[in-house]
Amino acid sequence: MSTLRQAVAAEWVKLWSVRSTWWCLGGALVLMVLGAVTLGGSTATEALRDGATGLRLTASEPVVAATSFAQLALVAAAMLAVTSEYASGTVRVTLQATPVRGVMLAAKALVVAPVMAVAGVLSGAAATAAVYLLLSIDLFGGLVVLPPGEVVRDLLGVGVFYALVSVMTVGAGLAMRSAAGTLTVMFMLLLGLPLMLLMAGSPAALGAALRMPTFAGLAFMGSTVNMAGGPMPYPAWEGLAWLLAWAAVAVAAGHVLLRRRDA
């Protein structure tokens, strides 16, 4: 246990000692706010055009949908926690200090996941405030509401989603070793492949797309404003189960390849 604690402390220092972490977190904040404001404004505009004056939009609802875009910035931060060491060769030092490779993987996941969860909650809170301030003006008819219970639930859901996606990224990073390879794999898993399956149009392709990480996360968070055009066809607990399964597969693949290959 002391070895894991020391490894976690070392990973914590490494994560915050590079400027790329701060740039990625700042990028996630900007993307979250801009995405949520855009989606919220679009929803309110369509409602007013259709004469739906009785509609009330929870301020955090467009924030949940905006995770589809902002997640890539946090994926980059989680990726660099792994791949930067392979690029610089410092992974050899890391493995000398933590020779049990499963402990190294666990330490990275235990540092990256809570950091990304907190980043998701804080950026989501800022985006929720921005949406509320924007849609409260007379131009949008005051359609926005801010129920505390729903907002807290949505923001916690965003934090859990980002934590699991970051763990998935750590596993992919250890499997791929390179930033380009990891980013390509994660982009395809999160956006590229699901969108291609949606465009295929067949029921089987649609079912597969809706159970990939991004859509599983949207189902878990209860999003109704998303790329699928409506609510997910399965409950929140199933979305969480799919997310956990994807994270477990990525971590298992990373662990197997980490043990088999030299640094």
MINUKOL-425293 format. One record per residue (C-alpha): residue number from 1; residue in one letter; chain; x, y, z. Coordinates in Angstrom, 3 decimals. Layout:
# residues N
     k   r   c       east      north         up
   NUM   A   A          X          Y          Z
...
# end
This chain:
# residues 263
     k   r   c       east      north         up
     1   M   A      0.000      0.000      0.000
     2   S   A      2.889      2.372      0.771
     3   T   A      4.247      1.741     -2.750
     4   L   A      0.906      2.721     -4.279
     5   R   A      0.713      5.795     -2.071
     6   Q   A      4.185      6.905     -3.143
     7   A   A      3.353      6.241     -6.794
     8   V   A      0.147      8.293     -6.506
     9   A   A      2.083     11.165     -4.913
    10   A   A      4.642     11.063     -7.730
    11   E   A      1.944     11.023    -10.418
    12   W   A      0.195     13.948     -8.754
    13   V   A      3.368     16.039     -8.865
    14   K   A      4.043     15.077    -12.484
    15   L   A      0.493     15.949    -13.587
    16   W   A      0.614     19.475    -12.183
    17   S   A      4.237     20.220    -13.050
    18   V   A      3.581     20.591    -16.794
    19   R   A      1.770     23.475    -18.466
    20   S   A     -0.109     21.173    -20.824
    21   T   A     -2.378     20.085    -17.956
    22   W   A     -3.451     23.663    -17.319
    23   W   A     -3.934     24.363    -21.027
    24   C   A     -6.117     21.282    -21.448
    25   L   A     -8.237     22.092    -18.404
    26   G   A     -8.647     25.669    -19.602
    27   G   A     -9.601     24.408    -23.052
    28   A   A    -12.209     22.106    -21.527
    29   L   A    -13.720     25.037    -19.628
    30   V   A    -13.945     27.193    -22.760
    31   L   A    -15.414     24.378    -24.866
    32   M   A    -17.941     23.511    -22.157
    33   V   A    -19.161     27.091    -21.768
    34   L   A    -19.303     27.823    -25.502
    35   G   A    -20.950     24.492    -26.308
    36   A   A    -23.556     24.800    -23.553
    37   V   A    -24.430     28.401    -24.423
    38   T   A    -24.738     27.517    -28.113
    39   L   A    -26.926     24.474    -27.494
    40   G   A    -29.030     26.252    -24.883
    41   G   A    -29.557     29.291    -27.107
    42   S   A    -30.494     27.066    -30.046
    43   T   A    -33.027     25.119    -27.972
    44   A   A    -34.608     28.304    -26.600
    45   T   A    -34.742     29.925    -30.046
    46   E   A    -36.469     26.900    -31.580
    47   A   A    -38.955     26.773    -28.706
    48   L   A    -39.858     30.435    -29.128
    49   R   A    -40.172     30.072    -32.895
    50   D   A    -42.532     27.124    -32.426
    51   G   A    -44.572     29.062    -29.864
    52   A   A    -43.723     26.752    -26.940
    53   T   A    -43.923     29.527    -24.350
    54   G   A    -44.634     27.069    -21.554
    55   L   A    -41.322     25.270    -22.018
    56   R   A    -38.856     25.434    -19.162
    57   L   A    -35.232     24.484    -19.864
    58   T   A    -33.035     23.408    -16.962
    59   A   A    -29.815     25.428    -17.204
    60   S   A    -27.626     22.347    -16.777
    61   E   A    -29.316     20.343    -19.559
    62   P   A    -27.332     21.910    -22.420
    63   V   A    -24.209     21.497    -20.268
    64   V   A    -24.687     17.731    -20.238
    65   A   A    -25.017     17.726    -24.029
    66   A   A    -21.899     19.900    -24.373
    67   T   A    -19.762     17.166    -22.792
    68   S   A    -19.706     15.537    -26.245
    69   F   A    -17.354     18.305    -27.380
    70   A   A    -15.516     19.366    -24.213
    71   Q   A    -14.490     15.799    -23.385
    72   L   A    -11.717     15.866    -26.003
    73   A   A     -9.751     18.506    -24.078
    74   L   A     -9.804     16.371    -20.933
    75   V   A     -8.938     13.303    -22.992
    76   A   A     -5.827     15.186    -24.113
    77   A   A     -4.872     15.927    -20.498
    78   A   A     -5.344     12.301    -19.436
    79   M   A     -3.472     11.086    -22.514
    80   L   A     -0.438     13.295    -21.838
    81   A   A     -0.178     11.888    -18.307
    82   V   A      0.871      8.637    -20.025
    83   T   A      2.235      9.338    -23.483
    84   S   A      4.506     12.256    -22.538
    85   E   A      6.628      9.848    -20.508
    86   Y   A      7.049      7.526    -23.460
    87   A   A      7.937     10.458    -25.733
    88   S   A     10.627     11.748    -23.369
    89   G   A     11.866      8.356    -22.191
    90   T   A     11.142      9.164    -18.536
    91   V   A      8.855      6.137    -18.367
    92   R   A     12.023      4.130    -17.606
    93   V   A     12.552      6.200    -14.472
    94   T   A      8.903      5.744    -13.524
    95   L   A      9.146      1.970    -13.888
    96   Q   A     12.397      1.863    -11.901
    97   A   A     10.663      3.710     -9.073
    98   T   A      7.485      1.607     -9.442
    99   P   A      8.561     -1.757    -10.887
   100   V   A      5.136     -3.383    -10.436
   101   R   A      3.465     -2.189    -13.593
   102   G   A     -0.065     -2.680    -12.345
   103   V   A      0.736     -0.297     -9.485
   104   M   A      1.942      2.313    -11.984
   105   L   A     -1.281      1.983    -13.976
   106   A   A     -3.385      2.215    -10.823
   107   A   A     -1.493      5.285     -9.627
   108   K   A     -2.057      7.120    -12.906
   109   A   A     -5.753      6.243    -12.904
   110   L   A     -6.174      7.239     -9.251
   111   V   A     -4.694     10.672     -9.968
   112   V   A     -6.206     11.394    -13.375
   113   A   A     -9.776     10.259    -12.619
   114   P   A    -10.540     12.555     -9.637
   115   V   A     -8.801     15.518    -11.268
   116   M   A    -10.905     15.153    -14.400
   117   A   A    -14.042     14.573    -12.337
   118   V   A    -13.515     17.821    -10.425
   119   A   A    -12.650     19.622    -13.664
   120   G   A    -15.908     18.351    -15.158
   121   V   A    -17.973     19.517    -12.202
   122   L   A    -16.346     22.958    -12.050
   123   S   A    -16.459     23.600    -15.804
   124   G   A    -20.046     22.332    -15.824
   125   A   A    -20.962     24.723    -13.016
   126   A   A    -19.432     27.648    -14.917
   127   A   A    -21.290     26.639    -18.073
   128   T   A    -24.564     26.264    -16.159
   129   A   A    -24.165     29.787    -14.778
   130   A   A    -23.437     31.119    -18.283
   131   V   A    -26.505     29.397    -19.748
   132   Y   A    -28.717     30.709    -16.962
   133   L   A    -27.462     34.278    -17.337
   134   L   A    -27.876     34.217    -21.127
   135   L   A    -31.313     32.612    -21.296
   136   S   A    -32.712     34.726    -18.470
   137   I   A    -32.797     37.820    -20.673
   138   D   A    -36.081     38.916    -22.271
   139   L   A    -34.872     37.985    -25.750
   140   F   A    -35.173     34.296    -24.843
   141   G   A    -38.409     34.708    -22.940
   142   G   A    -37.019     33.625    -19.575
   143   L   A    -37.369     29.936    -20.471
   144   V   A    -34.483     28.798    -18.282
   145   V   A    -34.862     27.458    -14.740
   146   L   A    -32.286     26.491    -12.127
   147   P   A    -33.672     23.698     -9.887
   148   P   A    -30.892     22.877     -7.374
   149   G   A    -31.541     19.130     -7.224
   150   E   A    -31.454     18.607    -10.983
   151   V   A    -28.429     20.841    -11.436
   152   V   A    -26.416     19.020     -8.757
   153   R   A    -27.376     15.652    -10.248
   154   D   A    -26.358     16.760    -13.741
   155   L   A    -23.018     18.179    -12.605
   156   L   A    -22.151     15.075    -10.598
   157   G   A    -23.052     12.985    -13.636
   158   V   A    -20.656     15.053    -15.756
   159   G   A    -17.910     14.468    -13.186
   160   V   A    -18.436     10.697    -13.179
   161   F   A    -18.520     10.616    -16.979
   162   Y   A    -15.242     12.514    -17.286
   163   A   A    -13.597     10.341    -14.643
   164   L   A    -14.467      7.139    -16.515
   165   V   A    -13.451      8.557    -19.899
   166   S   A    -10.120      9.641    -18.416
   167   V   A     -9.512      6.145    -17.016
   168   M   A    -10.323      4.765    -20.465
   169   T   A     -7.774      7.177    -21.916
   170   V   A     -5.087      6.052    -19.464
   171   G   A     -5.642      2.461    -20.556
   172   A   A     -5.540      3.419    -24.234
   173   G   A     -2.411      5.499    -23.669
   174   L   A     -0.559      2.596    -22.086
   175   A   A     -1.645      0.335    -24.928
   176   M   A     -0.738      2.763    -27.727
   177   R   A      2.206      4.562    -26.072
   178   S   A      2.067      7.451    -28.551
   179   A   A      0.031     10.644    -28.342
   180   A   A     -1.086     10.407    -31.967
   181   G   A     -2.194      6.793    -31.631
   182   T   A     -4.008      7.373    -28.347
   183   L   A     -5.785     10.491    -29.581
   184   T   A     -6.854      8.705    -32.754
   185   V   A     -8.224      5.712    -30.849
   186   M   A    -10.092      7.875    -28.347
   187   F   A    -11.513     10.168    -31.034
   188   M   A    -12.803      7.171    -32.964
   189   L   A    -14.310      5.593    -29.840
   190   L   A    -15.915      8.785    -28.581
   191   L   A    -17.060     10.514    -31.766
   192   G   A    -15.813      9.125    -35.076
   193   L   A    -17.129      5.574    -35.003
   194   P   A    -20.455      6.376    -33.275
   195   L   A    -21.248      9.079    -35.835
   196   M   A    -20.368      6.799    -38.745
   197   L   A    -22.614      4.094    -37.305
   198   L   A    -25.442      6.610    -36.891
   199   M   A    -25.104      7.637    -40.534
   200   A   A    -25.249      3.987    -41.602
   201   G   A    -28.907      4.061    -40.601
   202   S   A    -29.473      0.352    -39.938
   203   P   A    -31.034     -0.713    -36.606
   204   A   A    -27.968     -2.801    -35.710
   205   A   A    -25.579      0.094    -36.412
   206   L   A    -27.775      2.495    -34.440
   207   G   A    -27.876      0.123    -31.463
   208   A   A    -24.089     -0.251    -31.526
   209   A   A    -23.534      3.519    -31.772
   210   L   A    -25.823      4.263    -28.831
   211   R   A    -23.810      1.920    -26.614
   212   M   A    -20.428      3.433    -27.301
   213   P   A    -18.847      5.636    -24.604
   214   T   A    -20.202      9.071    -25.537
   215   F   A    -23.810      7.983    -25.994
   216   A   A    -23.608      5.681    -22.973
   217   G   A    -22.467      8.713    -20.985
   218   L   A    -25.325     10.823    -22.314
   219   A   A    -27.751      8.081    -21.305
   220   F   A    -26.202      7.946    -17.835
   221   M   A    -26.492     11.725    -17.491
   222   G   A    -30.081     11.729    -18.793
   223   S   A    -29.437     13.970    -21.789
   224   T   A    -32.315     14.728    -24.157
   225   V   A    -30.428     17.335    -26.215
   226   N   A    -27.831     15.282    -28.064
   227   M   A    -26.650     14.039    -31.458
   228   A   A    -29.087     11.121    -31.388
   229   G   A    -32.014     13.544    -31.573
   230   G   A    -33.753     12.512    -28.355
   231   P   A    -33.573     10.461    -25.169
   232   M   A    -31.476      7.298    -25.143
   233   P   A    -33.523      4.087    -25.572
   234   Y   A    -32.241      2.576    -22.309
   235   P   A    -32.050      3.670    -18.647
   236   A   A    -29.279      5.594    -16.899
   237   W   A    -27.963      2.566    -15.021
   238   E   A    -27.360      0.738    -18.292
   239   G   A    -25.453      3.743    -19.627
   240   L   A    -23.228      3.633    -16.541
   241   A   A    -22.746     -0.111    -17.011
   242   W   A    -21.590      0.418    -20.606
   243   L   A    -19.216      3.169    -19.508
   244   L   A    -17.717      0.935    -16.816
   245   A   A    -17.357     -1.890    -19.325
   246   W   A    -15.529      0.330    -21.839
   247   A   A    -13.220      1.638    -19.113
   248   A   A    -12.516     -1.894    -17.864
   249   V   A    -11.664     -3.127    -21.371
   250   A   A     -9.302     -0.193    -21.981
   251   V   A     -7.553     -0.640    -18.640
   252   A   A     -7.244     -4.407    -19.157
   253   A   A     -5.734     -3.901    -22.623
   254   G   A     -3.322     -1.298    -21.287
   255   H   A     -2.289     -3.538    -18.411
   256   V   A     -1.696     -6.588    -20.612
   257   L   A      0.425     -4.671    -23.124
   258   L   A      2.271     -2.798    -20.388
   259   R   A      3.356     -6.082    -18.807
   260   R   A      4.332     -7.724    -22.098
   261   R   A      6.431     -4.961    -23.578
   262   D   A      9.679     -3.339    -22.531
   263   A   A      9.719      0.342    -21.637
# end
